[in-house]
């Protein structure tokens, strides 16, 4: 199954960040196991452009749909349980929050 994880800030991080996982190690390990397909860090929300087409007119605004998304990763996992385990090992699962969503099966 393919999942996308959105990495975001959180106002209530874990208070015990000792011995937390390292992002470089997480990337190396998930890449090595073939679980991480793609991932990247995003520019701040203030750089976002939202596009709408209404009555044939394209409008661009600076409002955001997702204010606090810092980055994303696409995961390939056997099931949701495996994806949750992969995400739980990500450093931002402790200092931020991660939204995990399966890709839709449109076939």
Secondary structure as a PSIPRED ss2 file (coil, helix, strand):
# PSIPRED VFORMAT (PSIPRED V4.0)

   1 X C   1.000  0.000  0.000
   2 X E   0.000  0.000  1.000
   3 X E   0.000  0.000  1.000
   4 X E   0.000  0.000  1.000
   5 X E   0.000  0.000  1.000
   6 X E   0.000  0.000  1.000
   7 X E   0.000  0.000  1.000
   8 X E   0.000  0.000  1.000
   9 X C   1.000  0.000  0.000
  10 X C   1.000  0.000  0.000
  11 X C   1.000  0.000  0.000
  12 X C   1.000  0.000  0.000
  13 X C   1.000  0.000  0.000
  14 X C   1.000  0.000  0.000
  15 X C   1.000  0.000  0.000
  16 X C   1.000  0.000  0.000
  17 X C   1.000  0.000  0.000
  18 X C   1.000  0.000  0.000
  19 X C   1.000  0.000  0.000
  20 X C   1.000  0.000  0.000
  21 X C   1.000  0.000  0.000
  22 X C   1.000  0.000  0.000
  23 X H   0.000  1.000  0.000
  24 X H   0.000  1.000  0.000
  25 X H   0.000  1.000  0.000
  26 X H   0.000  1.000  0.000
  27 X H   0.000  1.000  0.000
  28 X H   0.000  1.000  0.000
  29 X H   0.000  1.000  0.000
  30 X H   0.000  1.000  0.000
  31 X H   0.000  1.000  0.000
  32 X H   0.000  1.000  0.000
  33 X C   1.000  0.000  0.000
  34 X C   1.000  0.000  0.000
  35 X C   1.000  0.000  0.000
  36 X E   0.000  0.000  1.000
  37 X E   0.000  0.000  1.000
  38 X E   0.000  0.000  1.000
  39 X E   0.000  0.000  1.000
  40 X E   0.000  0.000  1.000
  41 X E   0.000  0.000  1.000
  42 X C   1.000  0.000  0.000
  43 X C   1.000  0.000  0.000
  44 X C   1.000  0.000  0.000
  45 X H   0.000  1.000  0.000
  46 X H   0.000  1.000  0.000
  47 X H   0.000  1.000  0.000
  48 X C   1.000  0.000  0.000
  49 X C   1.000  0.000  0.000
  50 X E   0.000  0.000  1.000
  51 X E   0.000  0.000  1.000
  52 X E   0.000  0.000  1.000
  53 X E   0.000  0.000  1.000
  54 X E   0.000  0.000  1.000
  55 X C   1.000  0.000  0.000
  56 X C   1.000  0.000  0.000
  57 X E   0.000  0.000  1.000
  58 X E   0.000  0.000  1.000
  59 X E   0.000  0.000  1.000
  60 X E   0.000  0.000  1.000
  61 X E   0.000  0.000  1.000
  62 X C   1.000  0.000  0.000
  63 X C   1.000  0.000  0.000
  64 X C   1.000  0.000  0.000
  65 X C   1.000  0.000  0.000
  66 X C   1.000  0.000  0.000
  67 X C   1.000  0.000  0.000
  68 X C   1.000  0.000  0.000
  69 X E   0.000  0.000  1.000
  70 X E   0.000  0.000  1.000
  71 X E   0.000  0.000  1.000
  72 X E   0.000  0.000  1.000
  73 X E   0.000  0.000  1.000
  74 X E   0.000  0.000  1.000
  75 X E   0.000  0.000  1.000
  76 X E   0.000  0.000  1.000
  77 X C   1.000  0.000  0.000
  78 X C   1.000  0.000  0.000
  79 X C   1.000  0.000  0.000
  80 X H   0.000  1.000  0.000
  81 X H   0.000  1.000  0.000
  82 X H   0.000  1.000  0.000
  83 X H   0.000  1.000  0.000
  84 X H   0.000  1.000  0.000
  85 X H   0.000  1.000  0.000
  86 X H   0.000  1.000  0.000
  87 X H   0.000  1.000  0.000
  88 X H   0.000  1.000  0.000
  89 X C   1.000  0.000  0.000
  90 X C   1.000  0.000  0.000
  91 X C   1.000  0.000  0.000
  92 X H   0.000  1.000  0.000
  93 X H   0.000  1.000  0.000
  94 X H   0.000  1.000  0.000
  95 X H   0.000  1.000  0.000
  96 X C   1.000  0.000  0.000
  97 X E   0.000  0.000  1.000
  98 X E   0.000  0.000  1.000
  99 X E   0.000  0.000  1.000
 100 X E   0.000  0.000  1.000
 101 X E   0.000  0.000  1.000
 102 X E   0.000  0.000  1.000
 103 X C   1.000  0.000  0.000
 104 X C   1.000  0.000  0.000
 105 X C   1.000  0.000  0.000
 106 X C   1.000  0.000  0.000
 107 X C   1.000  0.000  0.000
